[in-house]
Amino acid sequence: MLAEADVAFRPSHGELADVDFRRDHLRVTDARGILAGEEISRRIHALVQR
């Protein structure tokens, strides 16, 4: 799903980070763990506020 999305987010840890999964439209969090989830939520919220 991340590969086909118009905009995508992934945390900077975990399996996708281990294989360095990247796409041009994919944004990687600065935070790890639960803070990564909060960062993703904030960034999505900012996008839909536009």
Distance bins in CASP14 RR format, pairs under 12 A and 6 or more apart:
PFRMAT RR
TARGET T0000
AUTHOR 0000-0000-0000
RMODE 2
METHOD distances of the structure
MODEL  1
1 7 0 0 0 0 0 1 0 0 0 0 0
1 8 1 0 0 1 0 0 0 0 0 0 0
1 9 0 0 0 0 0 1 0 0 0 0 0
1 10 0 0 0 0 0 1 0 0 0 0 0
1 16 0 0 0 0 0 1 0 0 0 0 0
1 23 0 0 0 0 0 1 0 0 0 0 0
1 26 0 0 0 0 0 1 0 0 0 0 0
2 8 1 0 1 0 0 0 0 0 0 0 0
2 9 0 0 0 0 1 0 0 0 0 0 0
2 10 1 0 0 1 0 0 0 0 0 0 0
2 11 0 0 0 0 0 1 0 0 0 0 0
2 15 0 0 0 0 0 1 0 0 0 0 0
2 16 1 0 0 1 0 0 0 0 0 0 0
2 21 1 0 0 1 0 0 0 0 0 0 0
2 22 0 0 0 0 1 0 0 0 0 0 0
2 23 1 0 0 1 0 0 0 0 0 0 0
2 24 0 0 0 0 0 1 0 0 0 0 0
2 25 0 0 0 0 1 0 0 0 0 0 0
2 26 1 0 0 1 0 0 0 0 0 0 0
2 27 0 0 0 0 0 1 0 0 0 0 0
2 28 0 0 0 0 0 1 0 0 0 0 0
2 40 0 0 0 0 0 1 0 0 0 0 0
3 10 0 0 0 0 0 1 0 0 0 0 0
3 16 0 0 0 0 0 1 0 0 0 0 0
3 21 0 0 0 0 1 0 0 0 0 0 0
3 22 0 0 0 0 0 1 0 0 0 0 0
3 23 1 0 1 0 0 0 0 0 0 0 0
3 24 0 0 0 0 0 1 0 0 0 0 0
3 25 0 0 0 0 1 0 0 0 0 0 0
3 26 0 0 0 0 1 0 0 0 0 0 0
4 23 0 0 0 0 1 0 0 0 0 0 0
4 25 0 0 0 0 1 0 0 0 0 0 0
4 26 0 0 0 0 0 1 0 0 0 0 0
5 23 0 0 0 0 1 0 0 0 0 0 0
5 24 0 0 0 0 0 1 0 0 0 0 0
5 25 1 0 0 1 0 0 0 0 0 0 0
5 26 0 0 0 0 1 0 0 0 0 0 0
5 27 0 0 0 0 0 1 0 0 0 0 0
5 44 0 0 0 0 0 1 0 0 0 0 0
6 23 0 0 0 0 0 1 0 0 0 0 0
6 24 0 0 0 0 0 1 0 0 0 0 0
6 25 1 0 0 1 0 0 0 0 0 0 0
6 26 0 0 0 0 0 1 0 0 0 0 0
6 27 0 0 0 0 0 1 0 0 0 0 0
6 47 0 0 0 0 0 1 0 0 0 0 0
7 23 0 0 0 0 0 1 0 0 0 0 0
7 24 0 0 0 0 0 1 0 0 0 0 0
7 25 1 0 1 0 0 0 0 0 0 0 0
7 26 0 0 0 0 1 0 0 0 0 0 0
7 27 1 0 0 1 0 0 0 0 0 0 0
7 40 0 0 0 0 0 1 0 0 0 0 0
7 43 0 0 0 0 1 0 0 0 0 0 0
7 44 0 0 0 0 1 0 0 0 0 0 0
7 46 0 0 0 0 0 1 0 0 0 0 0
7 47 1 0 0 1 0 0 0 0 0 0 0
7 48 0 0 0 0 0 1 0 0 0 0 0
7 50 0 0 0 0 0 1 0 0 0 0 0
8 16 0 0 0 0 0 1 0 0 0 0 0
8 21 0 0 0 0 1 0 0 0 0 0 0
8 22 0 0 0 0 0 1 0 0 0 0 0
8 23 1 0 0 1 0 0 0 0 0 0 0
8 24 0 0 0 0 0 1 0 0 0 0 0
8 25 1 0 1 0 0 0 0 0 0 0 0
8 26 1 0 1 0 0 0 0 0 0 0 0
8 27 1 0 0 1 0 0 0 0 0 0 0
8 28 0 0 0 0 1 0 0 0 0 0 0
8 29 0 0 0 0 0 1 0 0 0 0 0
8 40 0 0 0 0 1 0 0 0 0 0 0
8 43 0 0 0 0 0 1 0 0 0 0 0
8 44 0 0 0 0 0 1 0 0 0 0 0
8 47 0 0 0 0 0 1 0 0 0 0 0
9 16 0 0 0 0 0 1 0 0 0 0 0
9 21 0 0 0 0 0 1 0 0 0 0 0
9 23 0 0 0 0 0 1 0 0 0 0 0
9 25 0 0 0 0 1 0 0 0 0 0 0
9 26 1 0 0 1 0 0 0 0 0 0 0
9 27 1 0 1 0 0 0 0 0 0 0 0
9 28 1 0 0 1 0 0 0 0 0 0 0
9 29 1 0 0 1 0 0 0 0 0 0 0
9 30 0 0 0 0 0 1 0 0 0 0 0
9 31 0 0 0 0 0 1 0 0 0 0 0
9 36 0 0 0 0 1 0 0 0 0 0 0
9 37 0 0 0 0 1 0 0 0 0 0 0
9 38 0 0 0 0 0 1 0 0 0 0 0
9 39 0 0 0 0 1 0 0 0 0 0 0
9 40 1 0 1 0 0 0 0 0 0 0 0
9 41 0 0 0 0 1 0 0 0 0 0 0
9 42 0 0 0 0 0 1 0 0 0 0 0
9 43 1 0 0 1 0 0 0 0 0 0 0
9 44 1 0 0 1 0 0 0 0 0 0 0
9 45 0 0 0 0 0 1 0 0 0 0 0
9 46 0 0 0 0 0 1 0 0 0 0 0
9 47 0 0 0 0 1 0 0 0 0 0 0
10 16 1 0 1 0 0 0 0 0 0 0 0
10 17 1 0 0 1 0 0 0 0 0 0 0
10 18 0 0 0 0 0 1 0 0 0 0 0
10 19 0 0 0 0 0 1 0 0 0 0 0
10 20 0 0 0 0 0 1 0 0 0 0 0
10 21 1 0 0 1 0 0 0 0 0 0 0
10 22 0 0 0 0 1 0 0 0 0 0 0
10 23 0 0 0 0 1 0 0 0 0 0 0
10 25 0 0 0 0 0 1 0 0 0 0 0
10 26 1 0 0 1 0 0 0 0 0 0 0
10 27 1 0 0 1 0 0 0 0 0 0 0
10 28 1 0 1 0 0 0 0 0 0 0 0
10 29 1 0 0 1 0 0 0 0 0 0 0
10 31 0 0 0 0 0 1 0 0 0 0 0
10 32 0 0 0 0 0 1 0 0 0 0 0
10 33 0 0 0 0 0 1 0 0 0 0 0
10 36 0 0 0 0 1 0 0 0 0 0 0
10 37 0 0 0 0 0 1 0 0 0 0 0
10 39 0 0 0 0 0 1 0 0 0 0 0
10 40 0 0 0 0 1 0 0 0 0 0 0
10 43 0 0 0 0 0 1 0 0 0 0 0
11 17 1 0 0 1 0 0 0 0 0 0 0
11 18 0 0 0 0 0 1 0 0 0 0 0
11 21 0 0 0 0 0 1 0 0 0 0 0
11 26 0 0 0 0 0 1 0 0 0 0 0
11 27 0 0 0 0 0 1 0 0 0 0 0
11 28 1 0 0 1 0 0 0 0 0 0 0
11 29 1 0 1 0 0 0 0 0 0 0 0
11 30 0 0 0 0 1 0 0 0 0 0 0
11 31 1 0 0 1 0 0 0 0 0 0 0
11 32 1 0 0 1 0 0 0 0 0 0 0
11 33 1 0 0 1 0 0 0 0 0 0 0
11 34 0 0 0 0 1 0 0 0 0 0 0
11 35 0 0 0 0 1 0 0 0 0 0 0
11 36 1 1 0 0 0 0 0 0 0 0 0
11 37 1 0 0 1 0 0 0 0 0 0 0
11 38 0 0 0 0 0 1 0 0 0 0 0
11 39 0 0 0 0 1 0 0 0 0 0 0
11 40 1 0 0 1 0 0 0 0 0 0 0
11 41 0 0 0 0 0 1 0 0 0 0 0
11 43 0 0 0 0 0 1 0 0 0 0 0
12 18 0 0 0 0 0 1 0 0 0 0 0
12 20 0 0 0 0 0 1 0 0 0 0 0
12 21 0 0 0 0 0 1 0 0 0 0 0
12 22 0 0 0 0 0 1 0 0 0 0 0
12 26 0 0 0 0 0 1 0 0 0 0 0
12 27 0 0 0 0 0 1 0 0 0 0 0
12 28 1 0 1 0 0 0 0 0 0 0 0
12 29 1 0 1 0 0 0 0 0 0 0 0
12 30 1 0 0 1 0 0 0 0 0 0 0
12 31 1 0 0 1 0 0 0 0 0 0 0
12 32 1 0 1 0 0 0 0 0 0 0 0
12 33 0 0 0 0 1 0 0 0 0 0 0
12 35 0 0 0 0 0 1 0 0 0 0 0
12 36 1 0 0 1 0 0 0 0 0 0 0
12 37 0 0 0 0 0 1 0 0 0 0 0
12 39 0 0 0 0 1 0 0 0 0 0 0
12 40 0 0 0 0 0 1 0 0 0 0 0
13 28 0 0 0 0 1 0 0 0 0 0 0
13 29 0 0 0 0 1 0 0 0 0 0 0
13 30 0 0 0 0 0 1 0 0 0 0 0
13 31 0 0 0 0 1 0 0 0 0 0 0
13 32 1 0 1 0 0 0 0 0 0 0 0
13 33 1 0 0 1 0 0 0 0 0 0 0
13 34 0 0 0 0 0 1 0 0 0 0 0
13 35 0 0 0 0 0 1 0 0 0 0 0
13 36 1 0 0 1 0 0 0 0 0 0 0
13 37 0 0 0 0 0 1 0 0 0 0 0
13 39 0 0 0 0 0 1 0 0 0 0 0
14 20 0 0 0 0 0 1 0 0 0 0 0
14 21 0 0 0 0 1 0 0 0 0 0 0
14 28 0 0 0 0 0 1 0 0 0 0 0
14 29 0 0 0 0 0 1 0 0 0 0 0
14 32 0 0 0 0 1 0 0 0 0 0 0
14 33 0 0 0 0 1 0 0 0 0 0 0
14 36 0 0 0 0 1 0 0 0 0 0 0
15 21 0 0 0 0 1 0 0 0 0 0 0
16 22 0 0 0 0 1 0 0 0 0 0 0
16 23 0 0 0 0 0 1 0 0 0 0 0
16 26 0 0 0 0 1 0 0 0 0 0 0
16 28 0 0 0 0 1 0 0 0 0 0 0
16 29 0 0 0 0 0 1 0 0 0 0 0
16 36 0 0 0 0 0 1 0 0 0 0 0
17 26 0 0 0 0 0 1 0 0 0 0 0
17 28 1 0 0 1 0 0 0 0 0 0 0
17 29 0 0 0 0 1 0 0 0 0 0 0
17 32 0 0 0 0 1 0 0 0 0 0 0
17 33 0 0 0 0 0 1 0 0 0 0 0
17 36 0 0 0 0 1 0 0 0 0 0 0
20 26 0 0 0 0 0 1 0 0 0 0 0
20 28 0 0 0 0 1 0 0 0 0 0 0
21 28 0 0 0 0 1 0 0 0 0 0 0
22 28 1 0 0 1 0 0 0 0 0 0 0
25 47 0 0 0 0 0 1 0 0 0 0 0
26 40 0 0 0 0 0 1 0 0 0 0 0
27 36 0 0 0 0 0 1 0 0 0 0 0
27 39 0 0 0 0 1 0 0 0 0 0 0
27 40 0 0 0 0 1 0 0 0 0 0 0
27 42 0 0 0 0 0 1 0 0 0 0 0
27 43 1 0 0 1 0 0 0 0 0 0 0
27 44 0 0 0 0 1 0 0 0 0 0 0
27 46 0 0 0 0 0 1 0 0 0 0 0
27 47 0 0 0 0 1 0 0 0 0 0 0
28 36 0 0 0 0 1 0 0 0 0 0 0
28 39 0 0 0 0 0 1 0 0 0 0 0
28 40 0 0 0 0 0 1 0 0 0 0 0
28 43 0 0 0 0 0 1 0 0 0 0 0
29 35 0 0 0 0 1 0 0 0 0 0 0
29 36 1 0 1 0 0 0 0 0 0 0 0
29 37 1 0 0 1 0 0 0 0 0 0 0
29 38 0 0 0 0 1 0 0 0 0 0 0
29 39 1 0 1 0 0 0 0 0 0 0 0
29 40 1 0 0 1 0 0 0 0 0 0 0
29 41 0 0 0 0 0 1 0 0 0 0 0
29 42 0 0 0 0 0 1 0 0 0 0 0
29 43 0 0 0 0 1 0 0 0 0 0 0
29 44 0 0 0 0 0 1 0 0 0 0 0
30 36 0 0 0 0 1 0 0 0 0 0 0
30 37 0 0 0 0 0 1 0 0 0 0 0
30 38 0 0 0 0 0 1 0 0 0 0 0
30 39 1 0 0 1 0 0 0 0 0 0 0
30 40 0 0 0 0 0 1 0 0 0 0 0
30 42 0 0 0 0 0 1 0 0 0 0 0
30 43 0 0 0 0 0 1 0 0 0 0 0
31 37 1 0 0 1 0 0 0 0 0 0 0
31 38 1 0 0 1 0 0 0 0 0 0 0
31 39 1 0 1 0 0 0 0 0 0 0 0
31 40 0 0 0 0 1 0 0 0 0 0 0
31 41 0 0 0 0 0 1 0 0 0 0 0
31 42 0 0 0 0 1 0 0 0 0 0 0
31 43 0 0 0 0 0 1 0 0 0 0 0
32 38 0 0 0 0 0 1 0 0 0 0 0
32 39 0 0 0 0 1 0 0 0 0 0 0
32 40 0 0 0 0 0 1 0 0 0 0 0
33 39 0 0 0 0 1 0 0 0 0 0 0
33 40 0 0 0 0 0 1 0 0 0 0 0
34 40 0 0 0 0 0 1 0 0 0 0 0
34 41 0 0 0 0 0 1 0 0 0 0 0
35 41 0 0 0 0 0 1 0 0 0 0 0
35 42 0 0 0 0 0 1 0 0 0 0 0
36 42 0 0 0 0 0 1 0 0 0 0 0
36 43 0 0 0 0 0 1 0 0 0 0 0
37 43 0 0 0 0 1 0 0 0 0 0 0
37 44 0 0 0 0 1 0 0 0 0 0 0
37 45 0 0 0 0 0 1 0 0 0 0 0
38 44 0 0 0 0 0 1 0 0 0 0 0
38 45 0 0 0 0 0 1 0 0 0 0 0
39 45 0 0 0 0 0 1 0 0 0 0 0
39 46 0 0 0 0 0 1 0 0 0 0 0
40 46 0 0 0 0 0 1 0 0 0 0 0
40 47 0 0 0 0 0 1 0 0 0 0 0
41 47 0 0 0 0 0 1 0 0 0 0 0
41 48 0 0 0 0 0 1 0 0 0 0 0
42 48 0 0 0 0 0 1 0 0 0 0 0
42 49 0 0 0 0 0 1 0 0 0 0 0
43 49 0 0 0 0 0 1 0 0 0 0 0
43 50 0 0 0 0 0 1 0 0 0 0 0
44 50 0 0 0 0 0 1 0 0 0 0 0
END
